[in-house]
């Protein structure tokens, strides 16, 4: 493990996903702690930390990709929280999810919209 990548990644994970991301890492500790390290180092330590694209744009891209996959609802919810955490508006998120109907189909867009509703309601209840 490269400690610089790990520390940079851990800080970026906390900045974007906050408690949601920390829960994912903690959940992996009992089954695949090395994978948790990879998750921190590569996506967050290397990719998210690159210059050239602001975090809002990165998170909207991730939301679109996870929605298009259609089989990643838990990860989508984490990144919906992340998108909100880095300044995306609910309207921006909904528009991206609706856009996915064109490229990933209506079922994928619907699933994404329902995941967003759950995240928005959870955040409203916690406020």
C-alpha positions, 0 to 999 in steps of 0.5 A, a space after each residue: 500500500 502506498 501511504 500517500 495514495 491511501 491518505 490522499 484517497 481517504 481524504 477525498 473519500 471523506 470529502 465526497 462520500 462522507 459517512 456513506 463512503 466510510 460505511 462502505 470501507 468499514 463493511 469491507 474490513 471483515 471480508 476484504 480489507 485489501 479491496 477496501 485499500 484498493 478502493 481508497 487508493 485508486 478511485 479516490 487517491 488517483 482518479 478523483 484527486 486529478 486536476 481537470 474536472 471538478 468534483 460536481 462533474 465527476 459525481 454526475 458522471 458516476 451517477 450516470 454510469 451507475 444508473 446506466 449499469 442498472 445493477 448497482 443501486 447500493 453504490 448509486 445511493 452512495 454516489 447520490 449522497 456524494 453528488 449532493 455533498 459536493 454541491 450538485 442540486 437535486 434538479 441536476 441529479 434528476 436531469 442526469 437520471 432522466 437523460 439515462 432513459 435515452 442511453 440506458 433505457 427507461 428501466 435504468 432511469 426509473 431505478 435511478 430516480 427511485 434511488 434518488 427519491 430514497 436518498 432525498 427522503 433520507 436526507 430530508 428526514 435527517 435534516 
